[in-house]
Amino acid sequence: MASRTIKAALADVLENLSEENFKKFCHHLMDLRAGPRIRRTAVEGKSCLEVADVMVSTFTEVKVVGVAEEILRDIGCTQEADDLGKYQGLCGIYGDTKCKHFVDRHRVDLINRVSNIGPILDDLLDKNVIQQEVYEQIRALPTTQDKIRELYSGPLKASEACKDAFYESLQLNEKFLIDDLSADLSRVYPCLSPERELG
């Protein structure tokens, strides 16, 4: 299974499903009760790669492996779930519960290197990760580092969902920093690089 990206890994697993199991997978995907909803038009009649693309766009790389793995197990495709699970266990960026979350793993770097904090706080307020009062308290702090530290000492301790929202906002507002930190991760875990294959 190629290890280029999570999306490619997911597409490979979906392509190896029988036609019937792929239909079951799509049905379960549209019927998820928790998290974002996926519309029928987004998956019906779509290829495996298109469904994988929709899933990554909807759930982000942080969550998509866990979502897909759970659906695969629900429809009885345990081997495929195990194969996909190899990707989840590679590093914390993908939300493996045995590893640290990306924002925990890179806490010091994020405190010291995030510069575009305003839009990130706006995103967190819009997503109800922080309330208006907390937003105003954090905005009033003198430095960006103090603002990030305050996020870590409060809202980011609350749940994985808060960390996921922070990570998604970082991807939008601090793309080059996240790319740089992810590249460092690829050097530590060479199996994440495009040239390598999982054994």
Backbone as CSV, one residue per row, in Angstrom:
resi,resn,N_x,N_y,N_z,CA_x,CA_y,CA_z,C_x,C_y,C_z
1,MET,0.850,-1.184,0.000,0.000,0.000,0.000,0.889,1.237,0.000
2,ALA,0.746,2.132,-0.942,1.583,3.314,-1.029,1.337,4.226,0.151
3,SER,2.439,4.842,0.636,2.301,5.693,1.819,2.430,7.163,1.472
4,ARG,2.041,7.544,0.264,2.191,8.942,-0.154,1.414,9.880,0.750
5,THR,0.140,9.631,0.912,-0.703,10.473,1.752,-1.765,9.602,2.400
6,ILE,-2.412,10.154,3.413,-3.533,9.462,4.042,-4.639,9.239,3.009
7,LYS,-4.883,10.249,2.154,-5.927,10.115,1.134,-5.626,8.953,0.190
8,ALA,-4.361,8.826,-0.232,-3.986,7.733,-1.133,-4.153,6.386,-0.444
9,ALA,-3.778,6.319,0.837,-3.927,5.066,1.591,-5.390,4.679,1.705
10,LEU,-6.238,5.659,1.999,-7.670,5.407,2.122,-8.253,4.965,0.784
11,ALA,-7.866,5.636,-0.294,-8.350,5.261,-1.628,-7.927,3.841,-1.977
12,ASP,-6.698,3.457,-1.639,-6.228,2.084,-1.902,-7.087,1.056,-1.183
13,VAL,-7.392,1.340,0.082,-8.221,0.406,0.856,-9.618,0.311,0.247
14,LEU,-10.205,1.452,-0.118,-11.550,1.441,-0.706,-11.579,0.709,-2.042
15,GLU,-10.518,0.856,-2.842,-10.455,0.167,-4.140,-10.397,-1.343,-3.977
16,ASN,-9.861,-1.815,-2.854,-9.755,-3.256,-2.620,-11.030,-3.867,-2.060
17,LEU,-12.026,-3.031,-1.749,-13.315,-3.558,-1.287,-14.097,-4.125,-2.471
18,SER,-14.932,-5.119,-2.186,-15.853,-5.592,-3.222,-16.851,-4.471,-3.517
19,GLU,-17.527,-4.578,-4.649,-18.510,-3.558,-5.014,-19.589,-3.449,-3.931
20,GLU,-20.026,-4.590,-3.420,-21.059,-4.595,-2.383,-20.559,-3.923,-1.102
21,ASN,-19.325,-4.237,-0.696,-18.785,-3.633,0.528,-18.526,-2.141,0.355
22,PHE,-18.144,-1.728,-0.849,-17.950,-0.302,-1.099,-19.284,0.442,-0.962
23,LYS,-20.369,-0.169,-1.473,-21.698,0.439,-1.318,-22.092,0.520,0.154
24,LYS,-21.812,-0.546,0.913,-22.105,-0.537,2.358,-21.304,0.562,3.045
25,PHE,-20.035,0.682,2.661,-19.172,1.704,3.259,-19.771,3.092,3.027
26,CYS,-20.154,3.375,1.789,-20.726,4.686,1.458,-22.031,4.929,2.212
27,HIS,-22.852,3.884,2.335,-24.116,4.015,3.068,-23.850,4.362,4.533
28,HIS,-22.912,3.638,5.163,-22.569,3.926,6.561,-21.980,5.335,6.701
29,LEU,-21.200,5.741,5.719,-20.577,7.070,5.746,-21.642,8.172,5.759
30,MET,-22.669,8.011,4.935,-23.747,9.010,4.879,-24.613,8.983,6.135
31,ASP,-24.563,7.859,6.872,-25.444,7.664,8.025,-24.759,7.959,9.364
32,LEU,-23.555,8.505,9.325,-22.848,8.799,10.571,-23.638,9.793,11.406
33,ARG,-23.733,9.524,12.697,-24.482,10.405,13.597,-23.592,11.479,14.209
34,ALA,-22.336,11.125,14.467,-21.422,12.075,15.109,-20.569,12.775,14.053
35,GLY,-20.218,14.009,14.341,-19.322,14.745,13.449,-20.051,15.324,12.254
36,PRO,-19.276,15.840,11.299,-19.869,16.457,10.111,-20.649,15.432,9.291
37,ARG,-21.691,15.897,8.619,-22.498,15.015,7.770,-22.006,15.071,6.334
38,ILE,-22.084,13.943,5.660,-21.721,13.867,4.249,-22.988,13.614,3.452
39,ARG,-23.227,14.453,2.462,-24.442,14.343,1.643,-24.339,13.185,0.657
40,ARG,-25.511,12.648,0.320,-25.584,11.540,-0.626,-24.919,11.900,-1.963
41,THR,-25.134,13.123,-2.425,-24.577,13.535,-3.728,-23.048,13.585,-3.727
42,ALA,-22.454,13.664,-2.519,-20.993,13.734,-2.440,-20.332,12.376,-2.631
43,VAL,-21.097,11.278,-2.423,-20.496,9.941,-2.538,-21.199,9.017,-3.530
44,GLU,-22.472,9.251,-3.785,-23.220,8.349,-4.653,-22.676,8.384,-6.079
45,GLY,-22.300,7.210,-6.591,-21.780,7.110,-7.954,-20.359,7.626,-8.119
46,LYS,-19.665,7.897,-7.015,-18.306,8.440,-7.076,-17.281,7.316,-7.007
47,SER,-16.087,7.607,-7.494,-14.991,6.637,-7.451,-14.417,6.569,-6.030
48,CYS,-13.581,5.571,-5.807,-12.945,5.421,-4.491,-12.093,6.643,-4.158
49,LEU,-11.361,7.159,-5.139,-10.517,8.326,-4.900,-11.365,9.554,-4.570
50,GLU,-12.498,9.705,-5.259,-13.382,10.844,-4.985,-13.986,10.752,-3.582
51,VAL,-14.368,9.542,-3.167,-14.915,9.357,-1.822,-13.835,9.644,-0.781
52,ALA,-12.611,9.161,-1.026,-11.499,9.437,-0.106,-11.255,10.942,-0.004
53,ASP,-11.322,11.634,-1.135,-11.111,13.087,-1.160,-12.188,13.799,-0.334
54,VAL,-13.432,13.387,-0.501,-14.547,13.977,0.265,-14.336,13.735,1.761
55,MET,-13.902,12.531,2.111,-13.706,12.201,3.525,-12.600,13.038,4.154
56,VAL,-11.473,13.178,3.447,-10.361,13.974,3.987,-10.770,15.439,4.109
57,SER,-11.509,15.926,3.107,-11.977,17.316,3.159,-12.949,17.545,4.310
58,THR,-13.772,16.540,4.589,-14.788,16.673,5.632,-14.220,16.471,7.033
59,PHE,-13.413,15.415,7.214,-12.957,15.044,8.553,-11.528,15.506,8.856
60,THR,-10.775,15.908,7.845,-9.359,16.263,7.925,-8.514,15.018,8.184
61,GLU,-7.221,15.133,7.905,-6.315,14.002,8.104,-6.215,13.592,9.560
62,VAL,-6.538,14.506,10.457,-6.457,14.201,11.881,-7.448,13.099,12.259
63,LYS,-8.630,13.100,11.663,-9.704,12.197,12.075,-10.067,11.115,11.066
64,VAL,-9.731,11.297,9.791,-10.317,10.458,8.745,-9.977,8.975,8.883
65,VAL,-8.764,8.659,9.321,-8.391,7.250,9.450,-9.273,6.561,10.486
66,GLY,-9.487,7.213,11.626,-10.334,6.626,12.660,-11.769,6.430,12.202
67,VAL,-12.302,7.409,11.458,-13.672,7.313,10.935,-13.787,6.137,9.965
68,ALA,-12.850,6.069,9.019,-12.888,5.000,8.015,-12.693,3.627,8.650
69,GLU,-11.784,3.561,9.610,-11.516,2.287,10.284,-12.759,1.781,11.013
70,GLU,-13.468,2.685,11.685,-14.682,2.302,12.398,-15.759,1.798,11.436
71,ILE,-15.930,2.491,10.305,-16.929,2.055,9.319,-16.559,0.685,8.762
72,LEU,-15.276,0.490,8.434,-14.830,-0.799,7.885,-15.122,-1.932,8.869
73,ARG,-14.883,-1.700,10.136,-15.165,-2.746,11.133,-16.679,-2.999,11.242
74,ASP,-17.466,-1.918,11.163,-18.924,-2.052,11.239,-19.481,-2.910,10.105
75,ILE,-18.847,-2.842,8.926,-19.362,-3.614,7.783,-18.651,-4.961,7.632
76,GLY,-17.824,-5.312,8.626,-17.183,-6.623,8.633,-15.886,-6.717,7.862
77,CYS,-15.299,-5.598,7.494,-14.033,-5.605,6.740,-12.870,-5.353,7.703
78,THR,-12.624,-6.332,8.594,-11.623,-6.130,9.642,-10.198,-6.096,9.098
79,GLN,-9.900,-6.906,8.089,-8.548,-6.898,7.522,-8.230,-5.540,6.907
80,GLU,-9.192,-4.990,6.160,-9.001,-3.670,5.553,-8.852,-2.595,6.630
81,ALA,-9.629,-2.723,7.727,-9.514,-1.777,8.834,-8.128,-1.867,9.470
82,ASP,-7.623,-3.092,9.619,-6.279,-3.274,10.178,-5.220,-2.665,9.260
83,ASP,-5.381,-2.881,7.941,-4.428,-2.309,6.974,-4.404,-0.789,7.070
84,LEU,-5.580,-0.183,7.148,-5.662,1.277,7.244,-5.139,1.757,8.597
85,GLY,-5.354,0.957,9.628,-4.891,1.306,10.964,-3.391,1.480,11.058
86,LYS,-2.635,0.839,10.141,-1.173,1.011,10.124,-0.810,2.469,9.916
87,TYR,-1.612,3.160,9.134,-1.348,4.574,8.879,-1.658,5.420,10.103
88,GLN,-2.678,5.026,10.840,-3.047,5.797,12.021,-1.963,5.712,13.081
89,GLY,-1.311,4.595,13.205,-0.315,4.413,14.249,1.040,5.012,13.950
90,LEU,1.229,5.568,12.764,2.558,6.068,12.407,2.974,7.268,13.224
91,CYS,2.056,8.181,13.503,2.442,9.380,14.239,1.215,10.098,14.770
92,GLY,1.434,10.992,15.711,0.353,11.687,16.394,-0.459,12.603,15.516
93,ILE,0.087,13.061,14.381,-0.667,13.982,13.527,-1.985,13.370,13.081
94,TYR,-2.048,12.055,12.992,-3.249,11.402,12.498,-4.200,10.983,13.612
95,GLY,-3.950,11.463,14.816,-4.927,11.258,15.873,-4.864,9.923,16.571
96,ASP,-3.762,9.175,16.449,-3.650,7.898,17.141,-3.679,8.138,18.641
97,THR,-4.544,7.419,19.358,-4.682,7.649,20.783,-3.432,7.219,21.549
98,LYS,-2.576,6.360,20.968,-1.357,5.938,21.635,-0.249,6.981,21.472
99,CYS,-0.398,7.904,20.578,0.598,8.937,20.316,0.031,10.296,20.701
100,LYS,0.922,11.270,20.779,0.465,12.620,21.057,-0.166,13.234,19.820
101,HIS,-1.138,14.077,20.040,-1.751,14.854,18.968,-0.699,15.798,18.401
102,PHE,-0.827,16.156,17.150,0.121,17.062,16.490,0.357,18.329,17.316
103,VAL,-0.708,18.939,17.832,-0.536,20.205,18.559,0.141,20.000,19.915
104,ASP,0.054,18.778,20.466,0.787,18.476,21.695,2.253,18.174,21.384
105,ARG,2.468,17.420,20.332,3.826,17.046,19.937,4.659,18.287,19.603
106,HIS,4.025,19.294,19.033,4.753,20.482,18.573,4.436,21.715,19.421
107,ARG,4.099,21.503,20.669,3.681,22.596,21.555,4.700,23.730,21.599
108,VAL,5.964,23.417,21.859,6.997,24.451,21.992,7.176,25.207,20.678
109,ASP,7.234,24.470,19.567,7.378,25.131,18.262,6.200,26.051,17.975
110,LEU,4.999,25.590,18.278,3.823,26.410,17.994,3.792,27.661,18.868
111,ILE,4.158,27.518,20.137,4.210,28.696,21.016,5.210,29.718,20.475
112,ASN,6.356,29.244,20.012,7.421,30.154,19.597,7.301,30.646,18.157
113,ARG,6.599,29.901,17.304,6.662,30.227,15.874,5.355,30.704,15.248
114,VAL,4.213,30.469,15.896,2.949,30.985,15.337,2.981,32.509,15.396
115,SER,2.633,33.141,14.270,2.635,34.613,14.245,1.256,35.195,13.913
116,ASN,0.421,34.406,13.244,-0.865,34.902,12.750,-2.002,34.478,13.683
117,ILE,-1.937,34.919,14.928,-2.853,34.417,15.960,-4.272,34.971,15.842
118,GLY,-4.433,36.185,15.309,-5.759,36.797,15.220,-6.791,35.941,14.506
119,PRO,-6.525,35.541,13.253,-7.496,34.698,12.539,-7.725,33.340,13.201
120,ILE,-6.698,32.824,13.875,-6.847,31.540,14.568,-7.838,31.695,15.722
121,LEU,-7.694,32.757,16.496,-8.653,33.008,17.581,-10.059,33.222,17.033
122,ASP,-10.161,33.934,15.901,-11.475,34.138,15.269,-12.109,32.798,14.895
123,ASP,-11.301,31.900,14.300,-11.795,30.565,13.929,-12.289,29.805,15.152
124,LEU,-11.490,29.827,16.221,-11.857,29.091,17.435,-13.129,29.643,18.068
125,LEU,-13.309,30.954,17.974,-14.549,31.565,18.465,-15.730,31.125,17.598
126,ASP,-15.557,31.172,16.286,-16.626,30.758,15.357,-17.028,29.300,15.554
127,LYS,-16.047,28.453,15.910,-16.315,27.020,16.084,-16.722,26.679,17.515
128,ASN,-16.914,27.716,18.351,-17.314,27.541,19.754,-16.313,26.755,20.589
129,VAL,-15.046,26.783,20.174,-13.995,26.188,20.994,-13.716,27.106,22.176
130,ILE,-13.786,28.411,21.926,-13.673,29.395,23.002,-14.910,30.293,22.970
131,GLN,-15.255,30.812,24.128,-16.398,31.717,24.234,-15.909,33.163,24.125
132,GLN,-16.819,34.083,23.943,-16.486,35.497,23.734,-15.608,36.053,24.858
133,GLU,-15.930,35.718,26.103,-15.169,36.230,27.243,-13.716,35.751,27.204
134,VAL,-13.541,34.457,26.927,-12.187,33.890,26.840,-11.445,34.499,25.649
135,TYR,-12.156,34.656,24.537,-11.585,35.280,23.335,-11.016,36.663,23.670
136,GLU,-11.810,37.469,24.379,-11.372,38.828,24.723,-10.203,38.812,25.702
137,GLN,-10.221,37.861,26.646,-9.109,37.743,27.601,-7.808,37.391,26.873
138,ILE,-7.906,36.453,25.947,-6.701,36.038,25.217,-6.208,37.162,24.312
139,ARG,-7.128,37.827,23.624,-6.737,38.940,22.739,-6.016,40.056,23.505
140,ALA,-6.364,40.226,24.776,-5.783,41.305,25.581,-4.350,41.005,26.032
141,LEU,-3.912,39.758,25.918,-2.549,39.411,26.332,-1.542,40.092,25.417
142,PRO,-0.362,40.471,25.967,0.557,41.328,25.209,1.285,40.669,24.032
143,THR,1.614,39.382,24.140,2.406,38.764,23.063,1.679,37.562,22.470
144,THR,2.067,37.207,21.273,1.508,36.021,20.618,1.815,34.770,21.434
145,GLN,3.044,34.693,21.964,3.426,33.531,22.767,2.508,33.382,23.984
146,ASP,2.197,34.505,24.640,1.290,34.450,25.792,-0.102,33.960,25.375
147,LYS,-0.542,34.402,24.203,-1.866,34.001,23.717,-1.918,32.493,23.443
148,ILE,-0.856,31.969,22.809,-0.813,30.525,22.522,-0.719,29.736,23.834
149,ARG,0.105,30.202,24.756,0.215,29.515,26.054,-1.147,29.466,26.759
150,GLU,-1.889,30.555,26.675,-3.204,30.600,27.314,-4.155,29.583,26.658
151,LEU,-4.067,29.434,25.336,-4.870,28.407,24.658,-4.515,27.019,25.192
152,TYR,-3.216,26.757,25.338,-2.776,25.448,25.833,-3.199,25.201,27.282
153,SER,-3.214,26.248,28.092,-3.549,26.042,29.507,-5.060,25.955,29.732
154,GLY,-5.853,26.335,28.750,-7.302,26.292,28.915,-8.005,25.456,27.872
155,PRO,-8.458,26.090,26.776,-9.310,25.400,25.799,-8.698,24.134,25.189
156,LEU,-7.398,24.120,24.935,-6.793,22.954,24.290,-6.654,21.765,25.230
157,LYS,-6.882,21.990,26.528,-6.888,20.877,27.487,-8.254,20.198,27.528
158,ALA,-9.266,20.864,26.979,-10.650,20.396,27.129,-10.919,19.077,26.417
159,SER,-10.509,18.963,25.142,-10.838,17.750,24.389,-10.008,17.655,23.119
160,GLU,-10.026,16.465,22.536,-9.358,16.253,21.247,-10.020,17.111,20.168
161,ALA,-11.331,17.321,20.275,-12.045,18.121,19.271,-11.518,19.554,19.252
162,CYS,-11.188,20.091,20.422,-10.622,21.444,20.475,-9.256,21.477,19.809
163,LYS,-8.454,20.443,20.050,-7.136,20.358,19.410,-7.291,20.225,17.898
164,ASP,-8.270,19.440,17.468,-8.512,19.271,16.032,-8.872,20.603,15.381
165,ALA,-9.734,21.367,16.047,-10.146,22.671,15.505,-8.950,23.616,15.429
166,PHE,-8.097,23.593,16.440,-6.885,24.423,16.455,-5.967,24.012,15.302
167,TYR,-5.777,22.702,15.133,-4.928,22.185,14.050,-5.471,22.611,12.675
168,GLU,-6.781,22.483,12.482,-7.386,22.876,11.205,-7.167,24.361,10.935
169,SER,-7.295,25.188,11.968,-7.068,26.620,11.804,-5.601,26.909,11.505
170,LEU,-4.706,26.172,12.135,-3.274,26.317,11.836,-2.990,25.972,10.377
171,GLN,-3.641,24.930,9.876,-3.444,24.554,8.472,-3.854,25.691,7.538
172,LEU,-4.889,26.407,7.896,-5.363,27.512,7.063,-4.513,28.772,7.219
173,ASN,-4.140,29.083,8.445,-3.522,30.373,8.737,-2.012,30.337,8.938
174,GLU,-1.458,29.144,9.125,-0.010,28.999,9.316,0.493,27.827,8.469
175,LYS,0.080,27.820,7.203,0.352,26.682,6.322,1.835,26.337,6.235
176,PHE,2.697,27.346,6.064,4.119,27.075,5.888,4.737,26.494,7.163
177,LEU,4.296,26.964,8.308,4.781,26.418,9.573,4.352,24.962,9.726
178,ILE,3.087,24.671,9.454,2.587,23.299,9.580,3.306,22.383,8.589
179,ASP,3.512,22.860,7.358,4.262,22.070,6.372,5.670,21.777,6.870
180,ASP,6.306,22.778,7.471,7.663,22.610,7.982,7.709,21.596,9.119
181,LEU,6.771,21.697,10.051,6.724,20.751,11.165,6.379,19.347,10.681
182,SER,5.514,19.246,9.681,5.162,17.938,9.116,6.350,17.331,8.379
183,ALA,7.145,18.172,7.716,8.349,17.688,7.023,9.344,17.138,8.039
184,ASP,9.471,17.808,9.182,10.329,17.296,10.249,9.854,15.925,10.686
185,LEU,8.530,15.751,10.766,7.942,14.478,11.151,8.276,13.399,10.134
186,SER,8.282,13.746,8.844,8.618,12.781,7.794,10.067,12.334,7.902
187,ARG,10.932,13.244,8.371,12.336,12.852,8.546,12.479,11.884,9.710
188,VAL,11.639,12.047,10.738,11.674,11.143,11.882,11.028,9.805,11.537
189,TYR,9.937,9.872,10.735,9.216,8.673,10.291,9.332,8.579,8.774
190,PRO,10.454,8.034,8.244,10.650,8.014,6.793,9.550,7.271,6.043
191,CYS,8.815,6.397,6.731,7.736,5.660,6.068,6.629,6.582,5.606
192,LEU,6.623,7.856,6.040,5.608,8.804,5.577,5.990,9.464,4.268
193,SER,7.230,9.275,3.826,7.679,9.957,2.621,7.170,9.245,1.377
194,PRO,7.013,9.957,0.242,6.424,9.385,-0.961,7.207,8.221,-1.525
195,GLU,8.507,8.153,-1.258,9.332,7.131,-1.887,9.218,5.776,-1.220
196,ARG,8.651,5.728,0.002,8.650,4.498,0.765,7.329,3.760,0.630
197,GLU,7.372,2.448,0.837,6.186,1.615,0.842,6.069,0.979,2.231
198,LEU,4.858,0.767,2.687,4.668,0.011,3.922,4.871,-1.450,3.609
199,GLY,5.553,-2.149,4.506,5.808,-3.570,4.279,4.669,-4.420,4.743
